[in-house]
Amino acid sequence: MSAAVFRVAKLITVATVFTWGVLGCGAGRSGLPSEVTIVLPDDTSVTVDEGSGAPSLADSSWQFFRTAGNAQSTAFATVNFGADGNLESFEDSQLAPEIFGDTVIFDNSRRPTKQPGLQYAAATYGAETSDASGFTFEGRLTAFAVGLQAGSGTASASGTFDPDDSDTVHGTFLFSSRVTLIDLPNANRDDEFTFVGRRVK
């Protein structure tokens, strides 16, 4: 592998919560699966298709804020949902803006990043509980360097609506980082934090 590819891969691993590990056989051109199994807030496990969502979130936008640990007064993302409650995009994202800019689009299409020679494809998988009191989404992302699959990442968010305020959700965000391409201190880790989401549209 060329020195340029290694430099791009190193930048990815140190800059983004979607941290990469080397891919083996992909699950298609983007390396993203057509379906995944997720666990809802009521502990129900469901298998959902790429692009699926939570109908109770249809055509809405939410700002997500950390509520524990390194608490933030500024949202780490504005999360936009489509007509079927599918997660469409992150805007004003603090998830590696030096790589993606401030917007990440989850449409399973290859898109350019702010780094020369680097592309990404992202997709999400979501569902809600039978009583529509909560939801879970999982995001998958594949990175491409000089046209080759260079890595992958996974993140998930699970939340429930505040019983006294339907415009507020409380939940947990998790992500896992695994680096096998190069050796970087503290690059392989699992992390999670609680968040509060507030409807803005």
Helices and strands as residue ranges (DSSP letters): H 3-15, E 35-39, E 45-49, G 55-57, E 61-66, E 77-81, E 87-91, H 97-100, E 104-105, E 111-112, E 118-128, E 134-145, E 148-162, E 165-177, E 189-199
